[in-house]
Amino acid sequence: MPTKFVDGYEIEFTGEPLPGCDQWGAYVAIFGVSDNPMHLTNLYPRQRVAADVILASEAAAEQAAERAGMRILEELRAAPAKAG
């Protein structure tokens, strides 16, 4: 599973074949630091993203997942600023 590290966050993104068709799904999970150095906090549980896009290959699905992961991370980082 490809992983990208951005400012202490870990973004896992992957492309997986969808059952019953020739298309691929894009999946993302995002983790952040926690009080325990042995664990990460799951900020965005693994889920399918870009579900409205037809992805014909694993590489295309991974690229879509990476783009979505970066967008989701920006939203997560902005959320506390909105609350305060």
Secondary structure as UniProt FT lines:
FT   STRAND          3..6
FT   TURN            7..8
FT   STRAND          9..17
FT   TURN            19..20
FT   STRAND          24..33
FT   TURN            37..38
FT   STRAND          40..49
FT   TURN            51..52
FT   HELIX           58..83
//
